Amino acid sequence: MTIITDDSCTGYSLAGHPERPQRITGTVELLKRQTELPLTWVTTTRVTDAQILRAHAPEVLARLTIPQNFDADTPFFENISGYARASAAAALDALQFAREGKNVFSLMRPPGHHATRENSMGFCYLNNIAIAALEAAASSPSPLRGERAGVRGSRIAVFDFDVHHGNGTEDILLNRENVAFFSVHQFPAYPGTGENNVGENCFNYCVAPEATREIYRATLACALADLKKFSPDLIAVSAGFDAYARDPLAEGSLLTEDFHWLGQSLRAMQIPFFSLLEGGYSRDLPELIFAYLKGVAGK
């Protein structure tokens, strides 16, 4: 299992803001002391403007340097452009590791799935998963020696299990050829989108606030079954852990073992995939991520 992270991503914070550095530092601490999973740790490389601009308008890049808050939830921080670029670069690195047949998880911040083509919002500055998905759709690497032929990145599914709808990902990927978006999320909830399917390739699976764990898990299973029917060559996962029953920002009902099941379910598809951290704001986040990783690794 490869973990992509960088100490520098903990370099910004705002007192009382739930998207805090401890989300990363606490998870790194747990993963480094555990003995069940052999882990390889790597840092990020880089992302180009051209790769970002597949997903975002040029104004989004320019806006990252203006010292003014983006919205009430999304503050400006010194060097937020650098932090956002590093998180997007990690998504591209994760894509490459998945293409090489490796299990990989990007443990970075800021998250990305609320950032739309034209706006940063909802704790998100650049849409990491969309940048990676469009990179995958645009490139067709030759299969590596020893890897299965056909891992060419030509048909991409994005699976988002964050409790909040990935409105930005939907906005960017809407009606893109050979790309499909599957989102399981609480509705109604922030950001108020995702009640219905949109266009020809964006599929939304709503779960009511405080729905039972059984209903939530059945909805996830339905989305995964539909994703499999899409027959993707590659799956990009927006891994949000805020559907957890004790997360402070939503009314989800999932337990630790459900995130383990999600990892197992994705592994069982036998399709290359990579996962990027999105939400998850409870104190138990490190244990939730660890459970997911064990499922991904078949443990």
C-alpha positions in Angstrom: 0.0 0.0 0.0 1.4 3.4 -1.0 0.5 6.5 1.0 1.1 9.9 -0.6 1.4 12.7 1.9 3.6 15.7 2.6 4.2 17.4 6.0 3.8 20.7 4.3 0.0 20.2 3.8 -0.4 20.7 7.6 1.1 24.2 7.3 -2.2 26.2 7.3 -5.0 26.4 9.7 -7.8 28.5 11.2 -8.8 28.2 14.8 -12.1 26.4 15.1 -12.2 25.3 11.5 -13.0 21.6 11.1 -10.7 21.1 8.1 -7.6 21.1 10.4 -4.1 19.8 10.2 -4.8 17.1 12.8 -6.8 15.2 10.2 -3.5 14.4 8.6 -1.1 14.3 11.5 -3.3 12.0 13.6 -3.7 9.6 10.6 0.0 9.6 9.9 0.7 8.8 13.5 -1.7 5.9 13.6 -0.5 4.5 10.2 3.1 4.7 11.2 2.6 2.8 14.5 0.3 0.1 13.1 1.8 -3.3 12.1 -1.0 -4.9 10.0 -0.3 -3.2 6.7 3.1 -2.7 5.0 3.1 0.8 3.8 5.3 2.8 1.4 5.4 6.5 2.0 6.0 8.9 -0.9 5.7 12.7 -1.2 4.1 14.6 -4.0 5.6 15.6 -7.3 4.0 18.5 -9.3 1.0 19.5 -11.4 1.1 21.8 -14.4 -1.2 24.7 -15.2 -2.3 22.8 -18.3 -3.5 19.8 -16.1 -5.4 22.1 -13.8 -7.0 24.0 -16.6 -8.6 20.9 -18.0 -10.9 21.1 -14.9 -10.9 24.8 -14.0 -11.2 28.2 -15.6 -8.1 30.3 -15.7 -9.7 32.7 -13.2 -9.6 30.0 -10.5 -5.8 29.9 -10.6 -5.6 33.7 -10.5 -8.0 33.9 -7.6 -5.8 31.6 -5.5 -3.3 34.4 -5.1 -5.8 37.2 -4.0 -5.8 37.6 -0.2 -9.5 37.5 0.3 -11.7 34.7 1.6 -13.5 32.6 -1.0 -16.6 32.0 1.0 -17.6 31.7 4.7 -16.2 28.2 4.9 -13.2 28.6 2.6 -10.6 31.1 4.0 -7.7 32.5 2.1 -4.4 31.4 3.6 -0.9 32.5 2.7 0.4 30.2 0.0 -3.0 28.5 -0.4 -2.1 28.2 -4.1 0.9 26.1 -3.2 -1.1 23.9 -0.8 -3.8 23.3 -3.4 -1.4 22.5 -6.1 0.4 20.0 -3.9 -2.9 18.2 -3.2 -3.8 18.2 -6.9 -0.3 16.8 -7.7 -0.8 14.0 -5.2 -4.0 13.1 -7.1 -2.0 12.8 -10.3 0.6 10.7 -8.5 -2.1 8.4 -7.2 -3.4 8.0 -10.7 0.0 6.9 -11.9 0.4 4.4 -9.0 -3.0 2.9 -9.8 -2.0 2.5 -13.4 1.0 0.6 -12.2 -1.3 -1.8 -10.3 -0.6 -0.5 -6.8 -3.0 0.2 -4.0 -2.7 3.9 -3.2 -4.2 6.5 -1.0 -3.6 10.3 -1.1 -3.5 11.6 2.5 -3.5 15.3 1.7 -5.3 18.5 2.3 -7.0 20.6 1.1 -9.8 18.4 -0.2 -11.3 19.1 -3.6 -14.7 17.8 -4.6 -16.7 21.0 -3.9 -14.5 23.2 -6.1 -16.4 23.9 -9.4 -15.0 24.8 -12.7 -15.2 28.5 -11.8 -15.2 28.7 -8.0 -13.4 27.5 -4.9 -15.8 26.7 -2.1 -16.6 24.3 0.7 -13.0 23.9 2.1 -11.9 23.1 -1.5 -9.7 25.2 -3.7 -8.9 22.9 -6.7 -10.8 19.8 -7.6 -8.2 17.2 -7.2 -10.3 14.2 -8.3 -11.6 16.0 -11.4 -8.1 17.0 -12.4 -6.9 13.4 -12.1 -10.0 12.0 -13.9 -9.5 14.3 -16.8 -5.8 13.5 -16.9 -6.7 9.8 -17.0 -9.3 10.4 -19.8 -6.9 12.4 -21.8 -3.9 10.0 -21.7 -3.5 6.5 -22.8 -0.3 5.0 -21.4 0.9 1.7 -22.7 0.4 -1.1 -20.3 3.5 -1.8 -18.2 5.3 -5.1 -18.3 3.5 -7.5 -16.0 0.4 -5.4 -15.8 -2.9 -6.3 -17.5 -3.4 -4.9 -21.0 -6.3 -2.4 -21.3 -5.4 -0.2 -18.3 -5.4 2.8 -20.6 -7.4 5.3 -18.6 -9.9 5.7 -21.5 -13.1 5.0 -19.5 -13.1 6.6 -16.0 -15.6 6.3 -13.2 -15.5 8.7 -10.2 -17.0 7.2 -7.0 -17.7 9.8 -4.3 -18.7 8.4 -0.9 -18.3 11.7 1.1 -21.5 12.5 3.0 -21.7 15.8 1.1 -22.5 15.9 -2.6 -19.5 16.5 -4.9 -21.0 19.4 -6.6 -17.8 20.6 -8.0 -16.9 17.2 -9.5 -20.3 17.0 -11.1 -20.0 20.5 -12.5 -16.6 19.8 -14.1 -17.4 16.3 -15.4 -21.0 16.9 -16.6 -21.5 15.2 -20.0 -17.8 14.5 -20.5 -17.4 11.6 -22.9 -16.1 8.3 -21.3 -16.3 9.7 -17.8 -19.1 9.0 -15.3 -19.7 10.3 -11.8 -21.4 8.3 -9.0 -22.1 10.1 -5.7 -23.7 8.7 -2.6 -24.5 11.5 -0.1 -26.9 12.9 2.4 -29.7 15.0 1.0 -30.7 17.6 2.1 -27.3 18.8 3.2 -24.5 21.1 2.2 -24.1 22.2 -0.6 -27.8 21.7 -1.5 -27.2 19.9 -4.8 -27.3 16.3 -5.9 -31.0 15.5 -5.5 -31.3 14.1 -9.0 -29.2 12.7 -11.8 -27.8 15.3 -14.0 -26.9 15.1 -17.7 -26.0 11.8 -19.2 -23.2 10.8 -16.9 -23.7 12.1 -13.4 -25.6 9.8 -11.1 -26.7 10.8 -7.6 -27.8 8.5 -4.8 -29.5 10.4 -1.9 -29.6 9.2 1.7 -31.9 11.1 4.1 -30.5 12.6 7.3 -30.4 10.0 10.1 -31.3 7.2 7.7 -30.4 3.8 9.2 -27.1 2.2 8.6 -28.8 -0.5 6.6 -30.3 2.0 4.2 -27.1 3.9 3.9 -25.1 0.8 3.1 -27.7 -0.5 0.7 -27.5 2.8 -1.2 -23.7 2.5 -1.4 -24.1 -1.0 -2.8 -26.6 0.2 -5.4 -24.2 2.9 -6.6 -21.3 0.4 -6.8 -23.4 -2.0 -8.8 -24.3 0.7 -11.3 -20.7 1.8 -11.4 -19.6 -1.7 -12.3 -22.2 -1.7 -15.2 -20.4 1.3 -16.6 -17.4 -1.0 -17.1 -14.6 1.6 -16.4 -11.0 1.0 -17.0 -10.1 3.0 -13.9 -11.9 4.2 -10.8 -11.1 7.5 -9.0 -12.5 7.5 -5.4 -13.4 10.6 -3.5 -13.0 9.1 -0.1 -14.9 11.2 2.5 -15.4 9.7 5.9 -18.0 12.1 7.2 -20.9 9.7 6.8 -19.6 8.2 10.0 -22.2 8.2 12.8 -20.2 10.4 15.1 -19.0 13.0 12.5 -19.9 16.5 13.7 -20.8 17.9 10.2 -23.6 15.6 9.1 -26.2 13.0 10.2 -24.7 9.9 8.7 -25.0 6.4 10.3 -22.0 4.4 9.0 -19.6 2.6 11.4 -15.9 1.8 11.1 -16.6 -1.6 9.6 -18.6 0.0 6.8 -15.6 1.8 5.6 -13.7 -1.5 5.7 -16.5 -3.0 3.6 -16.2 -0.1 1.1 -12.5 -0.8 0.6 -13.2 -4.5 0.2 -16.0 -3.8 -2.3 -13.8 -1.6 -4.5 -11.0 -4.2 -4.4 -13.5 -7.0 -5.4 -14.2 -5.2 -8.6 -10.7 -6.0 -9.8 -10.5 -2.7 -11.6 -7.5 -0.4 -10.9 -8.5 2.5 -8.5 -7.0 5.2 -6.4 -8.4 7.1 -3.5 -8.1 10.7 -2.4 -9.1 12.0 1.1 -12.0 14.4 1.0 -14.1 15.0 4.2 -14.1 13.4 7.6 -14.0 15.5 10.7 -14.5 13.2 13.7 -11.7 12.3 16.2 -12.0 8.8 14.9 -10.9 9.7 11.3 -7.5 7.9 11.6 -9.3 4.7 12.5 -11.8 5.1 9.7 -9.1 5.6 7.1 -7.1 2.6 8.5 -10.2 0.4 8.3 -10.8 1.5 4.6 -7.1 0.8 3.8 -7.3 -2.7 5.3 -10.3 -3.4 3.1 -8.5 -2.0 0.0 -5.5 -4.3 0.9 -7.7 -7.4 1.4 -7.0 -7.6 5.1 
